[in-house]
């Protein structure tokens, strides 16, 4: 795409909705399990400004991979701590997949009623794609991604303490892999499988 303004217009809705609902879902799930930290920090909101991380946002626009400002939780407040941690970690990814489905349903309705507006179609198609990206990317089991929190609550404590010693090294490796394009190369086949499945499901 040669027009950067048009590219931003196409991407902005999907990115902001995806980032906002991802973090809101984390906070809401934590709140449901008894932790009021997200509410106290003003994160139980659908205002995108509360959830945006500037660097992560720029990467999302230019590389289609990035991150938002993480929700802080206090696991000691959770009832049933381990299941709560897993569900809170999964909540954002589930929210992104549901948003992808909603965008697909809107696209289907436009198609059914023969509403042809190319720009809106591109916005919705990108919204489906980027929300699948956010869901799959966040499931990577490397800190600080959601997948690591799920993994840490499934493995024995001894293994967890061994891995967590290398947390910062793993984070640096994650950023390097992202910047050199290794993560997009590895995850895009999975993302495209889900994307193509949704597109076929709505008959496009």
C-alpha positions as CSV (number, residue, x, y, z in Angstrom):
1,X,0.0,0.0,0.0
2,X,1.6,3.3,-1.2
3,X,-0.7,5.7,0.7
4,X,0.4,5.8,4.4
5,X,-2.7,7.9,5.4
6,X,-5.0,5.3,3.8
7,X,-3.1,2.5,5.5
8,X,-3.5,4.2,8.9
9,X,-7.2,4.6,8.3
10,X,-7.6,1.0,7.4
11,X,-5.6,-0.2,10.4
12,X,-6.7,2.1,13.2
13,X,-10.1,0.7,14.0
14,X,-9.0,-3.0,14.2
15,X,-5.9,-2.1,16.3
16,X,-7.6,0.2,18.8
17,X,-10.6,-2.1,19.2
18,X,-8.3,-5.2,19.6
19,X,-5.9,-3.6,22.1
20,X,-8.7,-2.0,24.1
21,X,-10.8,-5.2,24.5
22,X,-7.8,-7.4,25.0
23,X,-6.7,-5.4,28.1
24,X,-10.2,-4.7,29.3
25,X,-11.0,-8.5,29.2
26,X,-7.9,-9.2,31.4
27,X,-9.0,-6.6,33.9
28,X,-12.6,-7.7,33.9
29,X,-11.7,-11.3,34.4
30,X,-9.4,-10.4,37.3
31,X,-12.1,-8.3,38.8
32,X,-14.6,-11.2,38.5
33,X,-12.1,-13.4,40.4
34,X,-11.9,-10.9,43.2
35,X,-8.9,-8.7,42.3
36,X,-9.9,-5.0,42.3
37,X,-6.4,-3.8,41.2
38,X,-7.4,-3.1,37.5
39,X,-10.4,-1.1,38.7
40,X,-8.4,1.0,41.1
41,X,-5.8,1.7,38.4
42,X,-8.6,2.8,36.0
43,X,-8.2,0.0,33.6
44,X,-11.7,-1.3,33.6
45,X,-12.5,1.1,30.7
46,X,-13.0,0.9,27.0
47,X,-11.0,4.1,26.5
48,X,-8.1,3.1,24.2
49,X,-5.8,5.7,25.8
50,X,-5.8,3.8,29.0
51,X,-4.4,0.7,27.3
52,X,-2.1,1.9,24.6
53,X,1.7,1.4,24.8
54,X,3.3,3.8,22.3
55,X,6.1,1.5,21.1
56,X,3.8,-1.5,20.9
57,X,1.2,0.6,19.0
58,X,3.9,1.8,16.5
59,X,5.0,-1.8,15.9
60,X,1.4,-2.9,15.4
61,X,0.9,-0.3,12.7
62,X,4.2,-1.0,10.9
63,X,4.8,-4.7,11.6
64,X,1.4,-6.0,12.4
65,X,2.8,-7.4,15.6
66,X,3.1,-5.4,18.9
67,X,1.6,-5.1,22.4
68,X,-0.4,-2.9,24.7
69,X,0.1,-1.6,28.3
70,X,-0.3,-4.7,30.5
71,X,-2.9,-4.9,33.2
72,X,-1.6,-5.2,36.7
73,X,-3.1,-7.8,38.9
74,X,-2.5,-9.0,42.5
75,X,-2.8,-12.8,42.5
76,X,-3.1,-12.9,46.3
77,X,-6.6,-11.4,45.9
78,X,-7.8,-14.2,43.7
79,X,-10.2,-16.9,44.8
80,X,-8.8,-20.2,43.4
81,X,-5.5,-18.6,42.4
82,X,-4.2,-21.0,39.8
83,X,-7.5,-21.3,37.7
84,X,-7.9,-17.5,38.1
85,X,-4.4,-16.8,36.7
86,X,-5.0,-19.0,33.7
87,X,-8.4,-17.5,33.0
88,X,-7.2,-13.9,33.4
89,X,-4.3,-14.7,31.0
90,X,-6.6,-16.3,28.4
91,X,-9.3,-13.6,28.6
92,X,-7.5,-11.1,26.3
93,X,-6.9,-13.7,23.6
94,X,-10.4,-15.0,23.7
95,X,-11.7,-11.4,23.5
96,X,-9.6,-10.8,20.3
97,X,-10.9,-14.0,18.7
98,X,-14.5,-12.9,19.5
99,X,-13.8,-9.5,18.0
100,X,-12.5,-11.1,14.8
101,X,-15.8,-13.1,14.7
102,X,-17.8,-9.9,15.2
103,X,-15.9,-8.1,12.3
104,X,-16.5,-11.2,10.2
105,X,-20.3,-11.1,11.0
106,X,-20.5,-7.4,10.0
107,X,-18.7,-8.2,6.8
108,X,-21.2,-11.0,6.1
109,X,-24.1,-8.7,6.7
110,X,-22.7,-6.1,4.3
111,X,-22.2,-8.9,1.7
112,X,-25.8,-10.2,2.2
113,X,-27.3,-6.8,1.7
114,X,-25.0,-6.0,-1.3
115,X,-23.4,-3.0,0.4
116,X,-20.3,-2.4,-1.5
117,X,-17.8,0.1,0.0
118,X,-14.3,-1.0,-0.6
119,X,-12.6,1.0,2.2
120,X,-15.0,-0.3,4.8
121,X,-14.4,-3.9,3.5
122,X,-10.7,-3.4,3.9
123,X,-11.1,-2.0,7.4
124,X,-13.1,-5.0,8.5
125,X,-10.8,-7.5,6.8
126,X,-7.8,-6.0,8.5
127,X,-9.8,-5.9,11.8
128,X,-10.3,-9.7,11.5
129,X,-6.6,-10.2,10.7
130,X,-5.1,-8.1,13.4
131,X,-7.3,-9.5,16.2
132,X,-6.3,-13.0,15.2
133,X,-2.7,-11.8,15.3
134,X,-3.1,-10.3,18.8
135,X,-4.7,-13.5,20.1
136,X,-2.0,-15.9,18.7
137,X,0.9,-13.5,19.4
138,X,-0.1,-13.2,23.1
139,X,-0.2,-17.0,23.5
140,X,3.6,-17.2,23.0
141,X,4.9,-18.8,26.2
142,X,7.7,-16.3,26.7
143,X,7.5,-13.5,29.4
144,X,5.8,-11.1,29.5
145,X,3.2,-12.6,27.0
146,X,0.0,-14.1,28.3
147,X,1.1,-17.6,27.2
148,X,3.9,-17.5,29.7
149,X,1.5,-16.9,32.6
150,X,-0.6,-19.8,31.4
151,X,2.5,-22.0,31.2
152,X,3.8,-21.0,34.6
153,X,0.5,-22.0,36.2
154,X,0.6,-25.4,34.6
155,X,4.3,-26.4,35.3
156,X,5.8,-27.5,38.6
157,X,7.0,-24.7,40.9
158,X,10.6,-25.9,40.6
159,X,10.5,-25.6,36.8
160,X,8.9,-22.2,37.1
161,X,11.7,-20.8,39.3
162,X,14.3,-22.1,36.9
163,X,12.7,-20.4,33.9
164,X,11.9,-17.2,35.7
165,X,15.7,-16.6,36.4
166,X,16.0,-15.9,32.7
167,X,13.0,-13.7,32.4
168,X,14.8,-10.6,31.1
169,X,17.0,-12.6,28.7
170,X,13.8,-14.2,27.3
171,X,12.2,-10.8,26.9
172,X,15.2,-9.5,25.0
173,X,15.2,-12.6,22.8
174,X,11.4,-12.1,22.1
175,X,12.0,-8.5,21.0
176,X,14.9,-9.4,18.8
177,X,12.9,-12.2,17.2
178,X,10.0,-9.8,16.6
179,X,12.2,-7.1,15.1
180,X,14.0,-9.4,12.7
181,X,10.7,-10.8,11.5
182,X,11.2,-14.4,12.9
183,X,8.0,-14.3,15.0
184,X,5.8,-13.0,12.2
185,X,7.3,-15.7,9.9
186,X,6.5,-18.5,12.5
187,X,3.0,-17.2,13.5
188,X,1.6,-16.0,10.2
189,X,0.8,-19.5,8.9
190,X,-1.4,-20.1,12.0
191,X,-2.9,-16.6,11.8
192,X,-3.7,-17.1,8.1
193,X,-5.3,-20.6,8.7
194,X,-7.7,-19.0,11.2
195,X,-8.3,-15.9,9.0
196,X,-9.0,-18.1,5.9
197,X,-11.3,-20.3,7.9
198,X,-13.4,-17.3,9.1
199,X,-13.5,-15.8,5.6
200,X,-14.7,-19.1,4.1
201,X,-17.2,-19.4,6.9
202,X,-18.9,-16.1,5.9
203,X,-18.8,-17.1,2.3
204,X,-16.3,-14.6,0.9
